[in-house]
Amino acid sequence: MRLQGKSAIVTGAGRGIGKAIAKKFLQEGAVIVICDLEGKRLEKAREELEPFGKVHSIQADVTKREEVEKLVALANQQFGRIDILANNAGISRFESFLEITDKNWQDTLDVNLTGVFLCSQIVAQEMKKQESGAIVNMGSTNGILGEPGLAHYNATKAGVILLSKSMAIELAPYNIRVNSVCPGFILTELALEGGMSEETVRSYTAKIPLNRYGKVEEVANAFAFLASDEASFITGTELVVDGGQICQE
Ligand SMILES: NC(=O)c1ccc[n+]([C@@H]2O[C@H](COP(=O)([O-])OP(=O)(O)OC[C@H]3O[C@@H](n4cnc5c(N)ncnc54)[C@H](O)[C@@H]3O)[C@@H](O)[C@H]2O)c1
């Protein structure tokens, strides 16, 4: 129960890795507020998560300041403080660099980067008052190495990693730690919706030293560690969860 007595917000928790992070936080003893853009998906997730602990939900778009303010207000109203923020919400659209539309470029930046900025800034104001907190941001191995077809996504994830480092420095005086988790290939709806064929899944897996794709729970474990007091001297870094994929040539 590494998160006993702590309250947390998890964004984009309607499915996939975000829902796994929410479940892990509950299993570790935290009370949580989850949000997602998709209302029905969010409610289904809340029902699934309820047996594991105290969970509140609110439909919110992380790209809209007013909606993030409502999310943070709900957490404050329910728990009186916010100890942990897991910025997980993200989108990816496979398209070659020469064909990226202005809309897809902007949407990707808005959700993956501006969303992290808004949630972190608004939550950090609360954490500053209580002089403690842990923010864990969703990066990606795509923020460390390039990959064709994902230039906009890669740019946002690289941005998340450096935004996290800058926040770590500025928020350290208030005892707020900020880190990012960089998963490699985790098979979720996002990957499949992004247009990934079975053949692509096989060819990706072949490049991973551990010879398999990662599970959502394995990313959730990294979030729980960085959010917990076990990581009390860790800030401004990224934890790669990729089966060894990017440690090789
Ligand atoms: N799946 C992977 O292999 C992988 C690898 C590295 C990083 N990631 C990152 O992990 C995160 C989660 O990915 P996933 O695979 O679970 O994706 P997913 O699509 O299964 O889940 C993402 C959730 O975020 C929600 N969301 C999207 N836009 C939102 C917004 N504006 N406001 C609030 N919620 C919003 C979606 O509705 C969805 O429920 C993303 O940031 C993604 O970039 C995924």
PDBQT file of the ligand as one rigid body, heavy atoms in Angstrom, charges set to zero:
ROOT
HETATM    1  N1  LIG A 301       0.147   2.414 -26.133  1.00  0.00    +0.000 N 
HETATM    2  C1  LIG A 301       1.451   2.634 -26.248  1.00  0.00    +0.000 C 
HETATM    3  O1  LIG A 301       2.210   1.834 -26.808  1.00  0.00    +0.000 OA
HETATM    4  C2  LIG A 301       2.037   3.885 -25.676  1.00  0.00    +0.000 A 
HETATM    5  C3  LIG A 301       3.429   4.013 -25.680  1.00  0.00    +0.000 A 
HETATM    6  C4  LIG A 301       3.999   5.157 -25.149  1.00  0.00    +0.000 A 
HETATM    7  C5  LIG A 301       3.189   6.155 -24.627  1.00  0.00    +0.000 A 
HETATM    8  N2  LIG A 301       1.841   6.002 -24.659  1.00  0.00    +0.000 N 
HETATM    9  C6  LIG A 301       1.039   7.092 -24.104  1.00  0.00    +0.000 C 
HETATM   10  O2  LIG A 301       0.206   6.587 -23.066  1.00  0.00    +0.000 OA
HETATM   11  C7  LIG A 301      -0.962   7.394 -22.944  1.00  0.00    +0.000 C 
HETATM   12  C8  LIG A 301      -2.186   6.500 -22.952  1.00  0.00    +0.000 C 
HETATM   13  O3  LIG A 301      -2.166   5.743 -24.137  1.00  0.00    +0.000 OA
HETATM   14  P1  LIG A 301      -3.139   4.515 -24.384  1.00  0.00    +0.000 P 
HETATM   15  O4  LIG A 301      -2.402   3.613 -25.305  1.00  0.00    +0.000 OA
HETATM   16  O5  LIG A 301      -3.686   3.985 -23.115  1.00  0.00    +0.000 OA
HETATM   17  O6  LIG A 301      -4.290   5.280 -25.211  1.00  0.00    +0.000 OA
HETATM   18  P2  LIG A 301      -5.898   5.129 -25.245  1.00  0.00    +0.000 P 
HETATM   19  O7  LIG A 301      -6.382   5.815 -26.457  1.00  0.00    +0.000 OA
HETATM   20  O8  LIG A 301      -6.279   3.705 -25.038  1.00  0.00    +0.000 OA
HETATM   21  O9  LIG A 301      -6.309   5.979 -23.957  1.00  0.00    +0.000 OA
HETATM   22  C9  LIG A 301      -6.163   7.371 -23.934  1.00  0.00    +0.000 C 
HETATM   23  C10 LIG A 301      -7.376   7.969 -23.233  1.00  0.00    +0.000 C 
HETATM   24  O10 LIG A 301      -7.196   9.392 -23.196  1.00  0.00    +0.000 OA
HETATM   25  C11 LIG A 301      -8.445   9.994 -23.487  1.00  0.00    +0.000 C 
HETATM   26  N3  LIG A 301      -8.262  11.344 -24.028  1.00  0.00    +0.000 N 
HETATM   27  C12 LIG A 301      -7.888  11.690 -25.288  1.00  0.00    +0.000 A 
HETATM   28  N4  LIG A 301      -7.902  13.014 -25.427  1.00  0.00    +0.000 NA
HETATM   29  C13 LIG A 301      -8.291  13.536 -24.228  1.00  0.00    +0.000 A 
HETATM   30  C14 LIG A 301      -8.523  14.852 -23.753  1.00  0.00    +0.000 A 
HETATM   31  N5  LIG A 301      -8.358  15.919 -24.552  1.00  0.00    +0.000 N 
HETATM   32  N6  LIG A 301      -8.913  15.021 -22.468  1.00  0.00    +0.000 NA
HETATM   33  C15 LIG A 301      -9.112  13.954 -21.659  1.00  0.00    +0.000 A 
HETATM   34  N7  LIG A 301      -8.933  12.682 -22.065  1.00  0.00    +0.000 NA
HETATM   35  C16 LIG A 301      -8.533  12.472 -23.340  1.00  0.00    +0.000 A 
HETATM   36  C17 LIG A 301      -9.088   9.073 -24.506  1.00  0.00    +0.000 C 
HETATM   37  O11 LIG A 301     -10.505   9.268 -24.573  1.00  0.00    +0.000 OA
HETATM   38  C18 LIG A 301      -8.680   7.698 -23.980  1.00  0.00    +0.000 C 
HETATM   39  O12 LIG A 301      -9.653   7.151 -23.118  1.00  0.00    +0.000 OA
HETATM   40  C19 LIG A 301      -0.902   8.393 -24.094  1.00  0.00    +0.000 C 
HETATM   41  O13 LIG A 301      -0.383   9.624 -23.629  1.00  0.00    +0.000 OA
HETATM   42  C20 LIG A 301       0.076   7.762 -25.062  1.00  0.00    +0.000 C 
HETATM   43  O14 LIG A 301       0.722   8.702 -25.873  1.00  0.00    +0.000 OA
HETATM   44  C21 LIG A 301       1.237   4.903 -25.163  1.00  0.00    +0.000 A 
ENDROOT
TORSDOF 0
